[in-house]
């Protein structure tokens, strides 16, 4: 369980991945609600209590979820700050556990044409209220999500 500290720990990280799909196809997996749900929200061993996505500048994404059988409910509230189709998505989001903030983050997804594919660059800057491992754990979580994104595009193109 995450304990909320009075002073946040600040951190940032960047993940770069070469995907074998054009930027337009990768971007579409963000804007298409069914695709987004498959790669970003659902997953084996997770219970999803609720989820909504409104994909436009000023739009809001919201969800509550937990590992199957886990007592805590986690929340994600994301606001879309900038959307440049096929090039960039900037969001601000809060993660919570049982209604208490775990982190507040600014994130940027950049889509760069790279030969026949796309170089995806994800950068997060955050204030984390857990411990020293928060940035490392968040990065690992997003590395897994990018793998699911790649799988989503390969299986649903």
TORKOL-4160 file (C-alpha; in steps of 0.2 Angstrom, whole numbers, padded with zeros to 4 digits, m for minus):
157
<pt num="1" X="0000" Y="0000" Z="0000"/>
<pt num="2" X="0006" Y="0017" Z="m0004"/>
<pt num="3" X="0008" Y="0030" Z="0010"/>
<pt num="4" X="0005" Y="0048" Z="0006"/>
<pt num="5" X="0020" Y="0058" Z="0011"/>
<pt num="6" X="0019" Y="0077" Z="0015"/>
<pt num="7" X="0033" Y="0081" Z="0003"/>
<pt num="8" X="0033" Y="0073" Z="m0014"/>
<pt num="9" X="0048" Y="0065" Z="m0022"/>
<pt num="10" X="0051" Y="0072" Z="m0040"/>
<pt num="11" X="0057" Y="0062" Z="m0054"/>
<pt num="12" X="0056" Y="0060" Z="m0073"/>
<pt num="13" X="0060" Y="0047" Z="m0086"/>
<pt num="14" X="0060" Y="0045" Z="m0105"/>
<pt num="15" X="0056" Y="0029" Z="m0115"/>
<pt num="16" X="0060" Y="0027" Z="m0133"/>
<pt num="17" X="0053" Y="0013" Z="m0144"/>
<pt num="18" X="0054" Y="0009" Z="m0162"/>
<pt num="19" X="0038" Y="0002" Z="m0168"/>
<pt num="20" X="0035" Y="m0006" Z="m0185"/>
<pt num="21" X="0019" Y="0004" Z="m0188"/>
<pt num="22" X="0017" Y="0021" Z="m0195"/>
<pt num="23" X="0014" Y="0036" Z="m0183"/>
<pt num="24" X="m0004" Y="0037" Z="m0190"/>
<pt num="25" X="m0007" Y="0019" Z="m0184"/>
<pt num="26" X="0001" Y="0021" Z="m0167"/>
<pt num="27" X="m0009" Y="0038" Z="m0164"/>
<pt num="28" X="m0025" Y="0029" Z="m0169"/>
<pt num="29" X="m0023" Y="0016" Z="m0155"/>
<pt num="30" X="m0023" Y="0031" Z="m0143"/>
<pt num="31" X="m0039" Y="0040" Z="m0150"/>
<pt num="32" X="m0049" Y="0024" Z="m0154"/>
<pt num="33" X="m0059" Y="0020" Z="m0138"/>
<pt num="34" X="m0059" Y="0001" Z="m0140"/>
<pt num="35" X="m0041" Y="0000" Z="m0144"/>
<pt num="36" X="m0036" Y="0012" Z="m0130"/>
<pt num="37" X="m0046" Y="0001" Z="m0118"/>
<pt num="38" X="m0038" Y="m0015" Z="m0124"/>
<pt num="39" X="m0020" Y="m0009" Z="m0122"/>
<pt num="40" X="m0021" Y="0004" Z="m0109"/>
<pt num="41" X="m0035" Y="m0002" Z="m0097"/>
<pt num="42" X="m0039" Y="m0020" Z="m0097"/>
<pt num="43" X="m0027" Y="m0034" Z="m0093"/>
<pt num="44" X="m0026" Y="m0051" Z="m0086"/>
<pt num="45" X="m0028" Y="m0051" Z="m0068"/>
<pt num="46" X="m0036" Y="m0034" Z="m0067"/>
<pt num="47" X="m0054" Y="m0029" Z="m0061"/>
<pt num="48" X="m0060" Y="m0013" Z="m0070"/>
<pt num="49" X="m0073" Y="m0004" Z="m0059"/>
<pt num="50" X="m0076" Y="0010" Z="m0072"/>
<pt num="51" X="m0068" Y="0018" Z="m0087"/>
<pt num="52" X="m0072" Y="0033" Z="m0098"/>
<pt num="53" X="m0062" Y="0042" Z="m0111"/>
<pt num="54" X="m0065" Y="0059" Z="m0120"/>
<pt num="55" X="m0051" Y="0061" Z="m0132"/>
<pt num="56" X="m0049" Y="0080" Z="m0137"/>
<pt num="57" X="m0040" Y="0094" Z="m0130"/>
<pt num="58" X="m0048" Y="0098" Z="m0113"/>
<pt num="59" X="m0055" Y="0080" Z="m0113"/>
<pt num="60" X="m0054" Y="0069" Z="m0098"/>
<pt num="61" X="m0050" Y="0050" Z="m0095"/>
<pt num="62" X="m0056" Y="0042" Z="m0079"/>
<pt num="63" X="m0055" Y="0025" Z="m0072"/>
<pt num="64" X="m0055" Y="0014" Z="m0056"/>
<pt num="65" X="m0046" Y="m0003" Z="m0056"/>
<pt num="66" X="m0037" Y="m0015" Z="m0045"/>
<pt num="67" X="m0028" Y="m0032" Z="m0046"/>
<pt num="68" X="m0040" Y="m0046" Z="m0044"/>
<pt num="69" X="m0044" Y="m0048" Z="m0026"/>
<pt num="70" X="m0033" Y="m0033" Z="m0020"/>
<pt num="71" X="m0042" Y="m0023" Z="m0006"/>
<pt num="72" X="m0036" Y="m0006" Z="m0013"/>
<pt num="73" X="m0045" Y="0003" Z="m0028"/>
<pt num="74" X="m0033" Y="0013" Z="m0039"/>
<pt num="75" X="m0039" Y="0028" Z="m0049"/>
<pt num="76" X="m0032" Y="0037" Z="m0064"/>
<pt num="77" X="m0038" Y="0054" Z="m0069"/>
<pt num="78" X="m0031" Y="0061" Z="m0085"/>
<pt num="79" X="m0033" Y="0078" Z="m0094"/>
<pt num="80" X="m0028" Y="0080" Z="m0112"/>
<pt num="81" X="m0018" Y="0096" Z="m0113"/>
<pt num="82" X="m0012" Y="0095" Z="m0131"/>
<pt num="83" X="m0016" Y="0084" Z="m0146"/>
<pt num="84" X="m0007" Y="0086" Z="m0162"/>
<pt num="85" X="m0014" Y="0072" Z="m0173"/>
<pt num="86" X="0000" Y="0059" Z="m0178"/>
<pt num="87" X="0013" Y="0069" Z="m0169"/>
<pt num="88" X="0011" Y="0073" Z="m0151"/>
<pt num="89" X="m0001" Y="0070" Z="m0136"/>
<pt num="90" X="0002" Y="0080" Z="m0119"/>
<pt num="91" X="m0008" Y="0075" Z="m0104"/>
<pt num="92" X="m0008" Y="0079" Z="m0085"/>
<pt num="93" X="m0014" Y="0064" Z="m0074"/>
<pt num="94" X="m0016" Y="0059" Z="m0056"/>
<pt num="95" X="m0015" Y="0042" Z="m0049"/>
<pt num="96" X="m0023" Y="0038" Z="m0033"/>
<pt num="97" X="m0025" Y="0024" Z="m0021"/>
<pt num="98" X="m0042" Y="0023" Z="m0011"/>
<pt num="99" X="m0045" Y="0041" Z="m0016"/>
<pt num="100" X="m0028" Y="0047" Z="m0009"/>
<pt num="101" X="m0015" Y="0054" Z="m0022"/>
<pt num="102" X="m0001" Y="0043" Z="m0027"/>
<pt num="103" X="0006" Y="0055" Z="m0040"/>
<pt num="104" X="0003" Y="0070" Z="m0051"/>
<pt num="105" X="0012" Y="0069" Z="m0068"/>
<pt num="106" X="0014" Y="0078" Z="m0085"/>
<pt num="107" X="0017" Y="0066" Z="m0099"/>
<pt num="108" X="0021" Y="0068" Z="m0117"/>
<pt num="109" X="0019" Y="0055" Z="m0131"/>
<pt num="110" X="0029" Y="0060" Z="m0147"/>
<pt num="111" X="0026" Y="0050" Z="m0163"/>
<pt num="112" X="0041" Y="0052" Z="m0176"/>
<pt num="113" X="0041" Y="0044" Z="m0193"/>
<pt num="114" X="0056" Y="0032" Z="m0194"/>
<pt num="115" X="0058" Y="0023" Z="m0210"/>
<pt num="116" X="0042" Y="0012" Z="m0212"/>
<pt num="117" X="0038" Y="0013" Z="m0194"/>
<pt num="118" X="0037" Y="0025" Z="m0179"/>
<pt num="119" X="0049" Y="0030" Z="m0165"/>
<pt num="120" X="0038" Y="0033" Z="m0150"/>
<pt num="121" X="0045" Y="0044" Z="m0137"/>
<pt num="122" X="0036" Y="0045" Z="m0120"/>
<pt num="123" X="0042" Y="0057" Z="m0107"/>
<pt num="124" X="0035" Y="0059" Z="m0089"/>
<pt num="125" X="0039" Y="0072" Z="m0076"/>
<pt num="126" X="0030" Y="0069" Z="m0059"/>
<pt num="127" X="0028" Y="0072" Z="m0041"/>
<pt num="128" X="0027" Y="0055" Z="m0032"/>
<pt num="129" X="0020" Y="0052" Z="m0014"/>
<pt num="130" X="0027" Y="0035" Z="m0011"/>
<pt num="131" X="0045" Y="0031" Z="m0009"/>
<pt num="132" X="0061" Y="0031" Z="m0019"/>
<pt num="133" X="0056" Y="0017" Z="m0030"/>
<pt num="134" X="0041" Y="0026" Z="m0037"/>
<pt num="135" X="0049" Y="0033" Z="m0053"/>
<pt num="136" X="0057" Y="0016" Z="m0057"/>
<pt num="137" X="0040" Y="0007" Z="m0055"/>
<pt num="138" X="0031" Y="0019" Z="m0065"/>
<pt num="139" X="0044" Y="0018" Z="m0079"/>
<pt num="140" X="0042" Y="m0001" Z="m0078"/>
<pt num="141" X="0023" Y="0000" Z="m0079"/>
<pt num="142" X="0024" Y="0011" Z="m0095"/>
<pt num="143" X="0037" Y="0000" Z="m0103"/>
<pt num="144" X="0024" Y="m0014" Z="m0101"/>
<pt num="145" X="0010" Y="m0003" Z="m0108"/>
<pt num="146" X="0020" Y="0001" Z="m0123"/>
<pt num="147" X="0023" Y="m0018" Z="m0126"/>
<pt num="148" X="0004" Y="m0019" Z="m0125"/>
<pt num="149" X="0002" Y="m0005" Z="m0137"/>
<pt num="150" X="0013" Y="m0013" Z="m0150"/>
<pt num="151" X="0003" Y="m0030" Z="m0148"/>
<pt num="152" X="m0013" Y="m0021" Z="m0150"/>
<pt num="153" X="m0008" Y="m0013" Z="m0166"/>
<pt num="154" X="0000" Y="m0030" Z="m0173"/>
<pt num="155" X="m0016" Y="m0040" Z="m0168"/>
<pt num="156" X="m0029" Y="m0027" Z="m0173"/>
<pt num="157" X="m0023" Y="m0018" Z="m0188"/>
